[in-house]
């Protein structure tokens, strides 16, 4: 949406703003209208899809920090993947309003650190806003988990799901076994999941 918005005429932009206002959404940021205690697919992307997390060590450290912060907030993480320019979490969110506080802290700290490391302080925006999608049921939950694990393949970072170490796939492989993963892959196919919105 933000990148499409930039290419719109002034009239098209005004029509989008009117539509968002009519729905009660913020005019220029992703809507977060749900407040239920349930599972969500949470997504955050580096600004303009830049590969700011391309470095393996940076991605590993950030993954560890994100998972720790969500667990400290008593949010159960069921699935995750961290790529070179975005990440997805499948998480139970017991306190929805706290999400913005968590993401602001994570993204503020990582922006400062990475811009210092890369000599770009004051010159680079690191993150775009996070996005959330409430999980609607069992089929949606497992299709989302499959989608998360397939994401490195989808975006061309790996040829197979087990080749990408920055995801929960290896945990499920060890804990649940390959047969279980194959079963949920067949039972809950991703089909065209995410084609129209990933990675906003």
PyMOL commands that set and color helices and strands:
alter all, ss='L'
color gray80, all
select helices_A, chain A and resi 2-7+10-23+47-49+56-72+98-117+138-154+161-163+169-175+178-187
alter helices_A, ss='H'
color red, helices_A
select strands_A, chain A and resi 38-45+77-82+86-93+131-134
alter strands_A, ss='S'
color yellow, strands_A
deselect
rebuild
show_as cartoon
